Amino acid sequence: MLSMTGAYEFIDRLVRQLKERRQWASRNRVSCFRVYDREDVGFPFLIDLYEDRLVWSVLTENDADEVPEDLFALASEATGISRAKFHIKTRQKQHGKEQYTKVAEDQEMLVVREGGLKFLVNLTDYLDTGLFLDHRWTRSYVRDLSAGMKVLNLFAYTGSFTVYAVHGGAFETTTLDLSQNYLDWAKKNLELNDLAGSRHRFVRRDVMEYLRTETKPRFDVIVLDPPTFSNSKKMDGTLDIQRDHPELITRCLKLLNPEGVLVFSNNFQKFRLDTAALPPCGIKEVTSFTLPKDFKKTAHRSWLISPLGAPELTLKKLELS
Ligand SMILES: C[S@@+](CC[C@H](N)C(=O)[O-])C[C@H]1O[C@@H](n2cnc3c(N)ncnc32)[C@H](O)[C@@H]1O
């Protein structure tokens, strides 16, 4: 049971951050953002707003921990968001594994907006909603890179990078994931934005198996944003980003045209890029450009990697304020 000590200070902070970030979000054309990022030890929460709904993740030590119903009631009253619009999830703090199993079967999809585009999210059935909010600026950079390009989106999940790439004028895209369910979702996201077409392919395959069989350079932009760990039954062995990133990056570089760019990212908190294990290539860390201000500094790290020298991109800070 969480201590209620400091509950009122917490609620005050929640209300203040919600107000400030709503204003910031409307200036930045987003309708979904992080409101609270586990700042207080006594209040280990991740709280996100999706349109008018709050997705409130309680970080627990183990499954038996209770959720703080009293606090939800206070928060509902103080924010004016009805308790029925709170989506409560529990996440284990030290969970090393993927958390993609279904937690409900409601199948209720909500449309949210970001960067002039629309995305389908599901706030009830999974721990993750279908849109990783910390990557909104990474997606924006991918859009900027994509005009006339052939784009490969690996570990594509619901295809949000693909939607941005096509919106940015990608000539063709390949969206690859192990899960047919997520690929169908990705297709719907493209359709929702009137961006679907025959040059945009969806491939259900294990990324490692795909990269080991495809060897010819034919992409201009590759997005590689894998989970920290995966042990899906649909693939051989396991994926461990710390162990496997040199092979993943090396194989992606082989698929890139000489002027191409790999956008690599992950959210493993202790991640170290093993540059010594990579072939000669240009590497530029761009985390300070891709991390939005509603997220903690450790939400993700990102790099641009190219077969030639360091990518000559002029990156601009995207946040207005
Ligand atoms: C962390 S999400 C990727 C997030 C995504 N890049 C985005 O920005 O929305 C993990 C995704 O990787 C997929 N996945 C996990 N292991 C895979 C594998 N070996 N090959 C292909 N896809 C895999 C899962 O099905 C899931 O959709």
The ligand as an SDF file (V2000), in Angstrom:
LIG
                    3D

 27 29  0  0  0  0  0  0  0  0999 V2000
    9.3070   -1.6950  -28.3090 C   0  0  0  0  0  0  0  0  0  0  0  0
    8.2200   -2.1740  -29.5990 S   0  0  0  0  0  0  0  0  0  0  0  0
    8.9830   -1.3180  -30.8900 C   0  0  0  0  0  0  0  0  0  0  0  0
    8.5120    0.0900  -30.8860 C   0  0  0  0  0  0  0  0  0  0  0  0
    8.4290    0.6940  -32.2540 C   0  0  0  0  0  0  0  0  0  0  0  0
    9.7200    0.8020  -32.8610 N   0  0  0  0  0  0  0  0  0  0  0  0
    7.7390    2.0510  -32.1840 C   0  0  0  0  0  0  0  0  0  0  0  0
    8.3890    3.0720  -32.1570 O   0  0  0  0  0  0  0  0  0  0  0  0
    6.5040    2.0980  -32.0870 O   0  0  0  0  0  0  0  0  0  0  0  0
    8.5720   -3.8340  -29.8620 C   0  0  0  0  0  0  0  0  0  0  0  0
    8.0170   -4.4560  -31.1550 C   0  0  0  0  0  0  0  0  0  0  0  0
    8.9930   -5.3770  -31.5910 O   0  0  0  0  0  0  0  0  0  0  0  0
    8.3440   -6.5280  -32.0930 C   0  0  0  0  0  0  0  0  0  0  0  0
    9.3210   -7.6160  -32.0400 N   0  0  0  0  0  0  0  0  0  0  0  0
    9.8830   -8.1790  -30.9530 C   0  0  0  0  0  0  0  0  0  0  0  0
   10.8080   -9.0920  -31.3230 N   0  0  0  0  0  0  0  0  0  0  0  0
   10.8300   -9.0950  -32.6790 C   0  0  0  0  0  0  0  0  0  0  0  0
   11.5940   -9.7960  -33.6600 C   0  0  0  0  0  0  0  0  0  0  0  0
   12.5030  -10.6780  -33.3060 N   0  0  0  0  0  0  0  0  0  0  0  0
   11.3700   -9.5250  -34.9510 N   0  0  0  0  0  0  0  0  0  0  0  0
   10.4160   -8.6170  -35.3400 C   0  0  0  0  0  0  0  0  0  0  0  0
    9.6850   -7.9060  -34.4530 N   0  0  0  0  0  0  0  0  0  0  0  0
    9.8800   -8.1400  -33.1440 C   0  0  0  0  0  0  0  0  0  0  0  0
    7.1290   -6.7010  -31.2020 C   0  0  0  0  0  0  0  0  0  0  0  0
    6.1360   -7.4760  -31.8760 O   0  0  0  0  0  0  0  0  0  0  0  0
    6.7160   -5.2390  -30.9840 C   0  0  0  0  0  0  0  0  0  0  0  0
    5.8020   -4.8300  -31.9630 O   0  0  0  0  0  0  0  0  0  0  0  0
  1  2  1  0
  2  3  1  0
  2 10  1  0
  3  4  1  0
  4  5  1  0
  5  6  1  0
  5  7  1  0
  7  8  2  0
  7  9  1  0
 10 11  1  0
 11 12  1  0
 11 26  1  0
 12 13  1  0
 13 14  1  0
 13 24  1  0
 14 15  1  0
 14 23  1  0
 15 16  2  0
 16 17  1  0
 17 18  1  0
 17 23  2  0
 18 19  1  0
 18 20  2  0
 20 21  1  0
 21 22  2  0
 22 23  1  0
 24 25  1  0
 24 26  1  0
 26 27  1  0
M  CHG  2   2   1   9  -1
M  END
$$$$
